[in-house]
Amino acid sequence: MTGLAARLLRHRAGPAAATVLALIAGVLILVAMGTLVESGLRFRPEPRLWATADVVVANRTITYTFEEFDGETSTVTLPEGGTVDAAVVDRIRQVPGVAAVAGDEGVLIGSPAAVGHGWDTYAFTGRPITAGAAPRADDEVLVDTRLGVAPGDHIDLVVGGVGRSYRVSGTAETGSAAVFFTDAQAARLSAHPGRVDAIGVRMMPGADLGAVREIASAAGATTYVGKDRGNVEQSENQAARTLLVEVGSAFGGYVVLLIVFVVAGTIGLSVRHRRRDLALLRAVAATPGQVRRMLLAEAALLALVGSAIGGPAGLLAARWVHGELVGRGFVPASFPMADGLFAVPSAVGTAVLVAVLAALVAARRITGIKPIEALGEIAVEPRRSGRVRLIAGVLTLAAAGAFGTFTLGTAGSAGALAGAVGMLYLFLIAVALLAPRINAYAARLLTPLLPRVWGVSGHLAGANLRANAQGMATVLTALVLSVGFGGSVWFLQTNLERQTTTQSSAGTLAERVLVAPGGLPADAAREISELAGVRAATGVRRTQVLVRTLDGIPVSAQSVDPAGVTSTMDLAVREGNLADLRAGTVALSAMQASSSGWDVGDQAELWLGDGTPVTLDVIAIYGRGLGFGDVTLAAETVAGHTAGNTSDEVLVRASPEADTALAAWSAGHPGTEVLDAATRTRLISTDLAIGAWLNRLLIGVMVGYAALAAATTMVMAALARRRELALLQLVGVTRRQIRRMVQAEQAGLLGTAVLIGATIAALTLSAIVNGLTGSPIPYVPPLGWVAVLGGTTLLALATTVWPVRRLLSAPPIDNIGVRE
């Protein structure tokens, strides 16, 4: 049947081209997303600091169990990187067969951006000193050659927000921006005294590795050997790896669903328009199995053709995305991109499977009845769809509503976006299942209205809409898909950015904000509060904490100096009092409190960014979680549990005469800037726009693919009316009346689709935005709906009116005898 399928495809170039176009675009997107995921999964960071270590002991993840879900566990990477008790170094040193052991203090250097280590760890790099010698005094350092200094030079380093000058004793090529202090100096500069970031162990042959593992396990740490040693070192490549895997997997999964939606509709419509040919094949003794095999062969051939074009195009798209990610700072230039060895076959396999299954489902009706009944089936449209489809549609619609209610408790913008897309898909599936009945009901409502505007053409349009309710189901679904995606997911990102900026601006009572590239000293707020004219100063450090959830997504948090916090920021407290914040307490956003089931007076169990478990008393619940984070902690609570002992900024409430004092203090701390509140808000808005670029790119791809699906579907539906339009001309209907009839049909169908799509978009947006902000009314840019609705209208007219005009340009006698 493959040969027959290939010959038939040559005579049906239009539907075949539409299906191939949908498959090309789908494979292109899948290959691009798959290459991102493959790059992340195949990346194995080479150990630099621990290059010669046999074992590395570190605490990088945390695992917790859900007893209510039959003991299911969730393992989460610690956002601040965990630490290990420094006493473990001595315990490991006593294990027989251990040749060398060293603990890494991990000193975070703000300017120039680098990481500092104690000299003992240098022996594990396996690299020779390029020039000079090891540091012998506390004011000496050995630095990587990429920092651009030579032995004997002096280098200024900002550690903990404090600038210090060091003499360069030597240089080496360490493979990263590293600085090596004496062990004593590294211990003094450590943000977490008494603890180390990781422990490197070199062992003699036959040494007892199990003993090392037992010691590490008892201290709550994990042992890493072989290629896993590189995973211990916190680097920009590690962050890039996580980003690529998470983003590629999440959006790739949604794109797969979208491709299933689009390709199934396209192939289903193509098969539907061939009912006469297929029925004739049945009538001349073709068996149901032969017809099915022919349709499956056609679908497989189209999928392979689409893959042959979409695969290479996807690799080119992946290279472009990689270049953009590097240029915008999401991924370092050194991060290796995969060659698509697994992404391309996976995308091709997915495309072929989706196409074949879609053809199998579409062929079910025509091959499931007797040959003589098949010829009768194609004479008229079925008046209604099956009861199973109706029940499935109603259940899916109910599930969409339930899913929307569930996602109201989702914390964080990432969860909101995922919830919005999931809710949207359920609504769209429900519309696809109920489309024939929706079309029939809309046609009954439109029948008396269309003639008032289009006259006789309106009567014809109403009759067509009633008779072809089943056949136009795919067109309605495609239009709703376009409006729903364009009007919900895209505007969700706009709402998140706008609300974050608005909440941050409205909640910042301070007139001045001090910032520095490497952070400000931990005691900066205290010093500034003592300056003349300063009424209050609050140090703020942004971090993340972990809450027991199935998805394991870290929760945004901020630590603040409690003294005077109510004078510098207004979190829109709904319950409790932020003035009660101190060590051992916590304030939560309304979203986080709701999703975790906590209230004022309850005890919140969570983990700090380095994995330290804490139980804190909830003293307040506030409304501005997007602008200030979902968790607010006292600075004392997180002291020693973050990567650096600094403040990201200091909010200052002061009179105008304090400007001189603030300028003088800033001059004494190199790199420090004094910003006004408006400038800070603009910088936040800019940072959000940069960070949201990747989301916008991926959402734009999904919206564009939905629009492409709508366009190809409507062109196919229009071109399939060749015989119908020719017959109307032969019985006396003029070309102008036919064009007006098509315009009336399109107006009715488009109006129905826009109404349903806009309702779905509004429900989706309102549910998620209400959960995030407490306001059920989402923000839509002034030209937003104009762009979505206008674009959909132009798309519908261009893909219907133009093909019909082309059909009408040919003599009707030439079209009356052709295939459907």
CORQUI-V393024 format. One record per helix or strand. SS is the DSSP state (a for helix, b for strand). FROM is the first residue (numbers start at 1). TO is the last residue. If there is no record, write none. Layout:
# CORQUI-V393024
SS/FROM/TO ; SS/FROM/TO
This chain:
# CORQUI-V393024
a/2/10 ; a/13/42 ; b/55/58 ; b/61/66 ; a/67/69 ; b/72/77 ; b/84/85 ; a/87/93 ; b/98/104 ; b/107/111 ; b/114/118 ; a/119/124 ; b/131/132 ; b/140/144 ; a/145/147 ; b/154/159 ; b/162/172 ; b/178/181 ; a/183/189 ; b/195/196 ; b/198/203 ; a/209/218 ; b/222/225 ; a/226/231 ; a/236/272 ; a/275/283 ; a/288/327 ; a/343/362 ; a/364/367 ; a/371/377 ; a/387/407 ; a/413/454 ; a/456/467 ; a/473/507 ; b/508/508 ; b/512/521 ; a/524/529 ; b/534/546 ; b/555/560 ; a/565/568 ; b/569/569 ; b/573/576 ; a/578/580 ; b/585/589 ; a/590/596 ; b/603/607 ; b/613/622 ; a/625/628 ; b/631/634 ; a/635/638 ; b/646/654 ; a/656/667 ; b/673/676 ; a/677/691 ; a/693/719 ; a/722/730 ; a/735/773 ; a/784/808 ; a/812/815
